[in-house]
């Protein structure tokens, strides 16, 4: 009996008892799925005593064991097949999750069912985004810096920044929001950089979530744009706190909230630099981009070595 045929969860549980099946055994027997790339059987996974609605949705949504298999499988397909697959997966996110904006690199990389933008470089498919009525916040063509040097500007560092990065031509000043901002004309363009360690990110996206939303809204009311620079590799962030050693919040929960913010607000984006030294270089590159930093998907640009 197919899962869609059960009218209630009570009816489903009764079927499991009568057939002496666990939930995993049921799905792997009656709703069997195979990895499209390797043809290996996909296991039904869930935590807790009983799967949630989300656990079941994910099982039907995922077609690969991991995103590497997805990338390899897509690479073997013709363009029409690639596009058809991406449309199918975007349809769920765009409609079921009520997306407003075309997803950024951070959003795509954090979702198991959607390929990263750089896998088959579908970010410039204008027709694709229009089919879902999604607004494009970023352009993926012009990455050229607006300025050649930062010699004639000062980088303001907020007085509340506890472990400031060592960057030349900087000055401690109290900022309305963010931790760093280039303040001399013509470099000043209302771009404020919020630097976070991975621990800071976890705290902000859990206990500090409401406060951070208010900060984003306050910045928007003053035409401010916030770039959250995280001193950590994106790939490692996705498995950070796996055993919940540092926080009760899972990486899945944290990235869900990041996606939520990027869909809700037009004046914020997140980018994972790789470490403190890399954050120094990234902040300089943001300064060189000037106003253009607001229209560039910085994680994509970093991943593709465009900046």
N, C-alpha and C positions, 0 to 999 in steps of 0.2 A: 504494500500500500504506500503510495507516494505521500510525502509530507504535506503537500498542498491539499490533499483530500481530507485531512483531519480538520474538523470544524472548530475544535477547542483543544487546549493543552491537556485538559482532563481526558479527552478521548485518546490523545496521543500517548499519554502515560499508561492508560489502560492497555493499549496495544502492546506497549513495551513489557508490561507485567505478564500478559497472557502468552507472549512469545519468548519470555525469559531473555530479553535483550537489554543491553545498556544503550544509552543514547548514542554513543560513538559507534557501537556495533550496528545499530539501526541505520544510521546515515551511510556508513561504509558498505552496507549490504543493499539497501533500497535506493539510496541516492549517491551511488558511487561516482567519484570524480577522479580524473587522471590529469597529471601535469601535462599541459599541451606540448611542452618541449621534450620531456623525457618519457612521457607516457607512464610514469610511475604513479601509483595510487596515492591520492592525497588523504591524509588522516584528518578526521574530525577532532578539533581541539577546543577545549574550554576549561576554564578554571572554576572552582567551586563545586558544590554538590550537583547542580543542575545548570545546563547552558542557558544563557540569556537570549533574548531576541536578537541582540547584536551578534552573539556567537554564531547563531544559525544564519543570519544575513551574510556574515563574512564567509562562511563555508560555501554558500552558493555564489558569492561574488568572486572568490579567488580561483584562478585557473592555473597557478604555478606555485611551486614550493617556496620560491623566493623571487626577488626582482631581477636577479641575474638570469634566471631561466626565461623570464618575460622578455628581457632585452635581447637575448639570443634568438628566441622564437620570432620576435618582431623583425629582427634583422634578416631572417630567412623568408619573410613574406613580401609579396608585391605591395606597392604603395596603396592600392585600393583596399587590400586586406588589412593593412596596418591602420588605415583611416577608419575602416568599419569597426575594428576592435576598439580603438580609442573612443569613437563615438558611443559605442555601447557602454563603456565604463564611465565616460563623462556624463552620460544621460542619468545614471543613478545619482551621482554626486550633485549634478546641477539641479535636478528636479527634486529628488528625495531630500537632499540636504539644503535646498533653496539657496544655491550659490548666486551671487550677484556679479562677481568679477571672475574673469578668466584666471585659473589657478597659477600661482607663481611656482618657481623651482622648489622652494621649501615645501609648499603644499603637496606638489606632485611626488617629491622624493619621500615624504612622510606617509604616503598612502600606498599600501601594498598592491592595490588593484590598478593603479594608474602609473604609466611609465614616466620617468623623469623627462623633463622637456628636452634634454640634450640627447636622449636615446635615439630618436629618429627626427629630432629637431622640428617638431610640429607647432612650435610656439608662434610662427608667423603665418599659420593657416587661418587667415581672416575669415574665410567662409565657415570654417569649423566652429569658431567662437560665435559667429552670428546665428548659426543654427540653434544655439541654446540661448541666445539673447544675452550673452555675457559681456560685460564691459571690460575692455582691456586697459589695465592700469600701466602696463609697461610696453616699451618698444624694444625689439631685439635686433636692431640693425646698426644704430649709431652708438658706439661705445667710446668715441674719441673724447678725451678730456677737454674741458672748456679752457683750463689754464695750463700753462707750461711748467710753472713752478709755484711753490708756496712761500717764496722769499718775502713777499710783501704783505703777509697776513699774520695774525696772531690766533693761536688756538686757545680758546677759553676752556678751562677745566673747572667744573663745578666744585665748590667748597666742600660738598658732601661726598665727593668721590673718595672712598677710603684707601684704595690702592691705585693711585693714578698712574697711567702709562707714561713712560719717559719719552716725550716728543719735543723736539726743538721748537723754539719760538712759541712757548706756551705760557699761560698766565692763569693763576687761580682767581676765579671770579664766580660769584653766585649766579647761577642760571635759573631761569624760570622752570625749565624742564630739561631732562637729558643730563649727560655728564660732560660732553664735549661739543664745541661749536666754533667754527671759524667766524671771527667777528669783524674783521676789517673789510671794507668795501674794496673791490666788488665781489669778494669771496662770500660775504654773508648772504645767505639766501633762505634763511629760516629752516635750515636743516640742522637738527639736533641729534647727536649720537648718544644712545644709551648703552654703555658697555656693561656686559654681564659675564660673570664666571658661570660655569654650568650649575653650581650650587645656587647662585643668585637667580638664574633663570627658573629653576625648580620652585624657589620660594615665591617669585613674582607671579608665576603661572598657577600657583595654588593658593596659599594664604593671602598673597598680595594682589590677586587678580582684579578685584573691584577697584582697589586704589590705582592700579596701573591703567585701567580703563578710564578712570577719571582724569588721569594725567594726559592720556591720548586725546580725550575730548577737550581738555583745557588747551592743549597745543593747537588743536584744530580751530578753536575759537579765535586764536591769534595767528592763524595761517602757518602754524608750525608743523614741521614734518619730522617724525621720529624714526631713526634707523637703529634697530636693536642689534648691536654687534656682540656675538657670543664668543668668548675665548675658548672654543672647543671645536673639534671636528664634527661635522654633521653625522657621519657614519657612526661615530662613537656615542653621540648624543642619543641616537635611537635605541641603544642598548644600555644607556646609563641608568643606574639604580634598578637594574634587573631584579635583584634580590630584595629590593626595597630597604636597603641598608641605610640610606640617607634620608629617605622620605617615604610617606605612604603613597605618594603619587607615582604612577607608572609613566614611562616615556610616552605610551599611547595616549594617556590622559593629557600630558603636557603638550604634545603636538596637536591634539584635538583643539586645545584652547588657542594655540598659536594660529591654527587655520581659522578658527572662529574670529579672532581679532582681525586677521588679514581680509576676511570677507566682510566684516562689519564696518571697518574703517578704511578710508582711502589714504590716510596720512601716516601709515606705519608699515614697516616691513622688517623682516628678520634676516640676518645673514650670519653664518657660522664661519669664523675666520680660521680656526685651527689651533689657536693659542694666543698668548699675550703678545709675543713678538709679531705674529701675523696680524693681530689687531692694530698694532702701530702702523704697519704698512697699509692696511686696509683703510684706516682713518685718513691717512694722507691721500690715498686714491680718491676717497669720497670728497675730500677738500678740492682736489684737482677737477673733479667732475662738476662741482658747483651745483647749479640748479638742475642739471641733467641727472643727478643722483636720484631725484624723485621719480624719474620715468624709466629707470633701468632696474631690471630684476637683478639685484646685486649677487644673490647666490648663484644664479645662472652665469652671470658674467665671471664670477670667481671660478666656478667649476670648469668653464670653457676657456679660462685664461684670456678673457677679453679685456680685463683690467689688471 
